[in-house]
Amino acid sequence: MADLPTNYSGKETIVYEEGHGPDAYNSMAGMEKGRSQSVNLNRNLTAKIQNPLAGIPRETLFRNVDDFARELEMPEIIPLMRKGALVAQDPPAFESIEDLDNTEREALRNEVLHKWRQPRALYITVILCSIGAAVQGWDQTGSNGANLSFPVAFGIGNGEKKGAPNQERDNWLVGLINAAPYIASAFFGCWMSDPLNNYFGRRGTIFVSAVFCLLSVIGSGFSQTWQQLFVTRLLLGVGMGCKASVVPIYAAENCPAAIRGGLVMSWQMWTAFGIFLGFCANLAVYQAGDIAWRLQLGSAFIPAVPLVVGIYFCPESPRWYIKKGRYQKAYKSLCRLRNTPLQAARDLYYIHAQIIEEAAIIGQSSYITRFIELFTIPRVRRATLASWTVMIAQQMCGINIIAFYSSTVFREAGAGNLEALLASWGFGLVNFVFAWPAVWTIDTYGRRTLLLFTFPQMAWTLLAAGFCFWIPESSKAHLGLIALFIYLFAAFYSPGEGPVPFTYSAEVFPLSHREVGMSWAVATCLFWAATLSITFPKMLAAFTPQGAFGFYAALNVIAFVMIFFWVPETKQRTLEELDYIFAVPTRTHMHYQFTKALPYWFKRYVFRRKNTRLEPLYHFESAVASDQKRAVKDDSSS
């Protein structure tokens, strides 16, 4: 293995293969010439967003590009990479670059005018991998329907019978079995992601996780005791945690910044679709007799099959190749994921230039060191806080009390088993249909805006659903209104807190800490999902449905406050540019939200002062500023 670069105080940053990397890094040493002073990526007090190529003289830029290409044994693309570097230096000014031909200019125009016009390979890659999310959604609803029959089959079905023998024990056991995948995900599956990514790459890690998801759900359908079912669901959790930690990263690293949110949120689209299909399967096998619950659990293997088969037809993440020093393979991968070789060359050089900036704050790292640095390096710590906030908010909002236990909730509302399954099917349909708008809104209005809009709506709909339990069961309005407000809750959840957490967490960490950071975020989400799954049957018995729904309505309000203060916006910034966003101190961000954003909101929307203007938090320098204006203009016209 080659010696590691020492540009930045001797700190290790990237792992290189023999004959790759360090000289290419050293060839970038001249990048700072002619540039304004770099922003401190640990303490960005002025909240400036900077292009690392801005201000470099043309001759210096070309010399850096030539050295970079030659050291990586890619001299044949020097002319293309020169043009790509010029475009990356000032993206909105590409029309004035004389080096470009008409075809290249047209491709760059389409990035603005037709941002969804992307190569088929990109769409297939994102959609195929996000099919893996359907396993998670399908399993949630499979266990949802199976809750009505498997406890009886295994002799642990007295949890809902007041005064029955072993009621307490059975309540906890059913909750534990439902929580098993999330326990295994939080404590084991998520943390396998980092070492598996290191050795096998993004695709290899997805394949391993898909195998776990495929075989374990088949095993659950053949379980003969509740202990066997518990073990198979633990194995399912290993695959679910690993898959949930890597698939959003893989999608985020492959997508252009302008549509990254819309494509990465296909993870949530397929989770919602899996939930819906799971409810369909529950209804389809409802009258299958004693084996109904086996079919409900085992049928979740279906979406895992295309994932296992198709993943190796997809390109590997170019950023993972760059991390390993395999720049030639990274370029080939980008050529499959971008419309033209010019765009591939531009992105290759720009990603590399941003990683140079990022390297200044990252020290020598092992797995344990990287985990500790989630809480010690200021830039990384802020991403850790933000991702933790959006992930725990997903559990605080109460969605999983519906996804796990909607059949139980509707039966508590007076529905029979079939009516409960039909009402749950309606929930799944609403959850899936209302996830579609986020494909466009997540990159138009932004992640933060969607969260701040939907959390208050989820709070009042849950509260209303809880109040409806006081309507006499003899009234037709009792079940109808409970179902209505649960459906409204799902309609607000699906375009907001549904897609944002996994999209957001996949993009906020620097490349060096992306795997372990995403593992932390997903482990947070799934640990609290496990806690919720274990405790909800007991909470339902102790609080009654009114109290349980009121409790989660209050948690929605708390989550809203946390998001308001701790979650910065990330829309339409490249993964590397987010270093500048998260270099802004948390205290600065909180102070701005409290003293600027909050008063503006009251003046503009409560007192209706239309001439009120909000002072921006972030200040975009030179090319980045004009690029931001172009993105805003494009969104307003689309």
N, C-alpha and C positions, 0 to 999 in steps of 0.2 A: 504494500500500500504506500502511496506517495506521501511525502511530508505534508503536513497541514499548513495552511497559510498563516502568516503571522502579521498581517496588516493591522490587526486590531489587538494589540497588547498580547500577542501570542495565544489568543483564545481560539479553541477549536470551534468551527461552525458547521462545516459540511464534511461528510464522509466521501472520500474519493477512491475510485478504482485506479489500478495501475495505469499510469500514462495520462491521467485526466486531472484537470482541476486547478492545482495551486498556481501554476503560471498564469492561467486564465484569470484567476482572481487578482494576481499581482499586476496583470496588464491593465486592470481597472484603477490602478493607483492614481493615474492622472485624471480621474473623473472629477475630482474636486476643483481642478484648474478652471478659472473663469466663472466659478459658481459663487453664489451668495453663501453665507455661512449655513451649515446644515442645522436643521431643527433637532433639538435634544429629544430623542425618542423615549426617554424615561420621564422627562419633565417638560412638556410642551406648554409652557405657561401662556404663550400668545395664541395657541390653538391654530397654528398655521399648517396648511396642507401643502406639501412641497413635492414637485417632480424632481427626482434625483438627476435627471439629464438636463434640466433647464439651465440655461446660461453657459453651457459648455461651448466654446468656439467650434465651428465646423471642422477645422483641421484636427483639433484635439479629439473631437468625437470620432472622426474617421480613423484616426490612429489607434484609439482605444478599441474600436470595432475590429480593425484589421488584426491587431495583436490577439484579441479575444478569439477570433475565428481561426487564426493560424495555430494557436496553442491547443485548440480543441480539434485540430486536423479537419477543419471544415472550410478550407480556402475557397471552395467552389461557390459558396453562398455569400462571399464578402460583398459583391455588388448589391445583392438583395438585402443583406443585413445593414449595409450603410443607409439604404433608403428606409428600412424599418426603423433604424435609430433616429433618423430625421423626423419621421412621423411621430414616434414615441416622445420626442423632445417637445413637440408642440402639436398635439393631435388636431385641434380645430383648424390649424393653418396648413393642412395638407394640400389644399388647392393651390397654394403658392409655391410648392416644392417642384422645381423644374425637372428634377430627376425622375419623377413618376410618369408613367405612361397613362393613357386614357382608361385602360382596363383596370389598372390599380386604383386610379382615382374613383372610378365607378364603384369598386368594391368598398372603398372607405366611405363613400357617400351612403351606401346601403346600410352601413353600421348605424347611421343616424336615422335615415328615412325608413328603413325596413329592418329594424333591429332583430326581428324574429326570423329573418331569412338566414338560417344557419345550415351547416352541412347535415345531411341525414345521419351521419355517424355520431354527431353530438347528441341528437335527439334520441337515437336508439340506445346510446350508452346510458343516458340519464334515466330513460323510461325503464330499460331492462333492469338496471340496478335498483331502482325504486320499487320494482315489483317485489323485491325482498321485504319491503315494509308491509306488504299485504299479508305476509305470514304473521306478523305481529298483530295486525288488526283482526285477522281471521281467528287467531288463537284467543284474543280477548272475548270475541263474541261466541266462539265455540264453547269456552268455559262458562260463558254467561248462560247459554241454553242448557249446558250439561249440569249446571247447578240445580236444576229442577229435578234431576233423576240420579246422578252418580252418588250423592251422599246416601240415598236410600239403598242403592245397590251394594255399597260397602259398609253398611251398618252404622253410618255416622249422620243420619238424617233427622236427628231430634233437635237440631239447633233452633228451629223456628217454633217448636212446640213448648209453650210455657209450662213449666212444672214437670216436663218429661225427664226420665233418667238420662244422665250424661248431656243435658242440654248445653251446659257451659263448655264441656269438652268438644262437643260436635261443632259448636259455633266457631271455636278457635281452629279446629282441624280443617273445616271447609275454607276458612279464610287463609290458612297456611298453604293449602294445596293451590288455591287461586293465586297466591302471592309467589309461589315457588319460582316461576320464570324470572320474576323481577328481583328476587333475592339473589339468585345465581348471576343474573346480569350485573347487579350493582356491586357484588363482592368478587366476581371472577371474570365474567364474560367481557365486560367493558375494559378491564385492565389487561386482557390478552391482546387487545388491539395494537398497542404500541410495539411489543416484540414481534408480533406476526407481520405488521407493516414493515418493520425493519428488514426482515428476512425474505418475505414473499411479495411485498408490494401491496398496493391497494386491491388489485384484482385477486391475487392469491388469498388475501385475508377474507375477501367477500366469498370466495369459493369455500373456504374452510367453514365459515359461519353458516353458509347455505346448506352444507352437508349436515351439520348439527340440527338445523331447523327441519330438514327433510326427514331424517331418521327418527328423531325424538318424538315428533307428533304421531308418526305411525306406531311407535312403541306405546304411546299413551292410549291409543285405541285398543291395544291388546292387554292392558294392565288387568291383573286379577285381584289386586288388593290396593287399598288407598296408599300404602307405602310404595308400591311399584309406580303408581300414578305420580306420586310426589317426586320420585327419582327421575322419571322421564321428563317431567316438567322442569326440574332443575337443569337437565341437559339441554332442554329447549332454551332455557335462559342463557346458557353459555353462548349459543349461537345468536340469540336475539341481541345480547349486549354487545358482542363483537361486531355484528352487522350494523346495529344502530350507531356505533361509534365511527365506522369507516365509510359507509355509503354516502352520507351527506358531505363528508370531506371530499370523497372522490368526485362527486357531482360538482361541488363548489370549485374544485381545482381545475376542472375541465371547461367550465362555462365562462363566457365573456362577462365583464362586470355589469353591462347594461341590462342583461337578462338573467343574471346569476340567481337572484331571489326567486324569480318565476319558475326556473327550471329545477333548482334545488328543492323547492317546496313540493315538487312531485313526490317526494318522500311522504309528505302528509296526505297528498292526493291518494296515493296507493294504500296508505294506512286506513284512510276513510273508506276506500273501495273494499279493502279486506274486511273491515268491520261490516260493511253492507253485505258482502258475499257471505260472511259468516252467519249473519242473521237469516239470509236466504237459505243457507244450508240447514240451519236450525229448524226452519219451517218445513223444508223438504223431507227431513227424516223424522219429523215430530211423531208420526204414527208408526215408526219402525219397531216399536216394542222395546224390549229390554236392551237392545243394542243401540238405541237412539243416541245415547250420550257418547258411546264409542265412536259413532260416525261423526258426531258433532265435533269431537276433539281431533280425531284422526284426519278429517278432511282438510285440515290446514296445511297438509303437505303439498297440495296442488300448486300454489304459487311458487313454492321453492324449486320445483322442477325446472322451469325455464331459466331461473337464475343460475342453477348449477350448470346447465348445459350452455347457456349463452354468454357467460361472463368472459370467457377467453376469446370471444370474437370482438371484444371491445378494446380500444387503445388504453394503455396504462396512463396514469396521471403524469403529465409533463413535469409538474412541480416535484413529484416524487423522483423522477429521473434526474432532475437538476440537483435535488438533495443528495443523490448518490453520485453526482459528477458525470452522469451519462447524457451529455448534452446532445450528441448526435441522435440518440433515441428520443430525447425530449423534442427535438425539432421534427422528427418524423411523426411523433404523436400529435404535435400541434398542427401539422399539415393535414391530418385527418379531421381535426376538430375546428379548423378555421377554413374560411372560404377560399383563401389564396395563400400561396407561399410567402408573399409580402407580409400578410397579417401574422403568419406563423413566426417569421423572422423577427418582426417587431415585438411580438409578445415574448419570445425567447429572450431577447436582449433586455427588454424592460423588466421582466421578472428577475433576471440576473442582477440588473442594476439596483433594484429595490432590495434584493437579498443582501447585497453589499452593505446597504444602509442598516438593514436589520441585524447584520452580523456584529455591529458595534455594541449591541446590548446583550448578546448571548455568549455565555462562557462555555467552557468545556463541560460536556453533559453526558451522563449516563441516565438510565431509566429513572433511578431514584432521584438523581440530581434534577432532572427535568420536572419531576413531580414537585419537589421542594420549591423549585423556581416558579411554579404557578402562584406561589404566595410571597415570593421574595423579590423578584424583578418587577419594578413598578409597572412597566408597560404590560407585562403578562398578567400581573395581579389584577389590573383593571378589567382585562378580558375575562379572567376567572370569575370576578364578582358579577360582571354583566351576564355571562352565560349561566352562572348559578341562579341568578335572579329569574331569567326567563324560563329556565327548566323547572325550578321549584314552583314557579307561578302556575305551570301547567297542571301540577298536582293540587295546588291551592284552589284553583278555579272550580274543581269538582267534576271535571269531565269523566274521570275514571270511575266515580261512583255510579255513573250511568252506563259506561262501557262495560264495567265488570258485572254490575248488579241490576241493570234495568229491568230484567225479568222479575227479579225479586221485588224491586220497588213497585212495579206495576201490579204485582200480586198483592203487595201490601195495600195498594189502592183499591183492592176488591176485584181485580181481574182474575179470570181463570187462567190455566196454563197456556191454552191456545191464544187467548186474548192478550196475555202478557207477551208472548212471542211476537204476535202481530204488532203490538204497540212498540216493541223493541225494534222490529224491522223498520217501522216508520222513522224511528230515531236514526237508524243507520242510513236510511235514504236521505234524510235531511242533512246529516253530517257530511255525506259525500257530495251532494248537489251544491251545497253552499261553500264547499272548499274551492270550487272553480274560480270564483272572482279573484281570489288571492293570486292567481297566476299573473294577473295584470296589476293588481293594486299593490303588491308587495314591493315592486320596483318603482311604482309611480308615487304612492303616498309614503312608502317606507315602512320598515319593521316597527319602529317605535310608535308611529302614528296609529297603525292598526291595533297595537296592543292597548294604547291609551283610549281608543274609541270603544273597543269591545269589552273591556273588563267591567266598566259600570253597567253595561247592558246585561252581562252575565250575572252580575250581582242581583239586579232587581228581578230577573226571570227566575232565578233559583228561589229567591224569597217568596215570589208569587206562587211558585209550584208548592212550596212548603205550606203556605197559607191555605191552599186548596184542599189539603188533607183534612181541614176542619169542616168542609162541606159534607153533609150526611152522605153515607155510602148509598143510600136509597135513591139519591138524586143522580140523574144521568150526567149532570154537570160535574160530578165528583171526578170520575175517571177522565172525562173529556178535557176538563181544564188542566188537570195535572199533566196529561199528555201534551196539551197545547204549549204550556210554558216550558216543558222539557224540550220540545221541538224548537221553540224560540231560542232557548239557551244554546242548543246545538247549532242553530243558524248563526248566532253571533260568535260562537267558539270557532267554527270551521274556517272562516277567512282571517282570523286574528291569532289567538293563542294556539290554534292548531298547527299552522305551517311555520310560524316564526321561530320557536325555540330551536329546532334542529337546524334550520337554515342559518340562523344567527350564530349558533355555537360552532358550526362548521367553518365560519369565515373569520371569526374574531381573533383567533390565535395566530402568532407567527408560525412560519413553516417549521421551525425547529421544535416547537411545542404543540403542533397541531394535533398529533395523535393522542398524546397524554392529556392535552386540554379537553379534547372532545370526549375522551374516556371519562374524565372528571365530570363533565357536564351531563353525559348520558347516565353515569352512575348515580348522580344526584337525582335525576328525573326518575329512574327506575327504582332506586331505594325508597323514595317516598311513595312511588306507586305500590311497592310491596307493603309498606306501612299502612297505606290506605286500604289495600285489599284485605289485609289481616284484620284491621280494626273496624271496618265499616259494618260487618254483621253485628258486632258487639255494640257499636255506636247506634245503629238503627234500633236495637233492642232497648238501649238505655235512654237515648235522646228522643225516641219516636221519630217518624219521618219529618215532622215539622221542625224539630230541633236540629236534626242532621242537615237539612237543607238550609236552615238559618245559619248554622255554623259555617258552611261553605260559602254562603253569600257574604258573610263578614270577612272571610279570607280573601275573597275577590277584591274587596276594598283595600285591604292591607297590601295585596299584590300590586294594585294600581299605584299606590304611593311608592313602593319599592322600584317599580319600573320608571316612574316619573323622575326619580333622583339618580338611579344607578345604571340606566341602559341608554348609551349613546346611539345615534342613528348611524347606519352603515350602508344605506342604499347607494348604488351606482359608484362606489369606490372599488378599485382593484383590491385584491386581498393584501397586497403589499402596502398600498396607500393607507390601509387601516392602521398601520403602525403609528401614523401621525394622529389619528383620531384617539387612539388609546394611550397616546403619550400625554394627553390633556389630564391633569390631576383630577381625581374624583371630586375633591373639594371645589375646584374651579367649576366643574360641570354642575354640581349641586347648587352652588351659589348662583350660577347663571339661570338655572331652571326656576329657582325660588324668587330671584330679584328681577328677572327679565321676562322669562317665558310665561310664568303664572300671572303677573300683572297684565301682560299683553292679552292673554286669553280672556280675562275678565273685562278689560276695556273693549276688546273687539267683539266678543260673542255675548256678553251679559249686558253691557251698557251700549252695545251696537255703535261704537265709534269706528266708522269705516276707514277713517284716515289714519288710524293707529298703525304704526310700523314696528316690527320686531327687529331689534339689533341682532345680527347673526352671531353665533358663537364661534364658528370656524371661519378662518380667513384664508382663502385659496390664493396661492401665489401664481402669478404669470400664467403659464400654459394651463395649469390646473384650474385656475379661475375661469378662463374662457371655456374650458372643457366642461366645467360644472354648469355654466350658463347654457351651453349647447344642450346638455342633458335635460335641464329644466324646461327649456323651450320645446324640446322634442316631446317631453311628457305632456306638456300642456296642449300640444296640438294633436296628440294621439288619442 
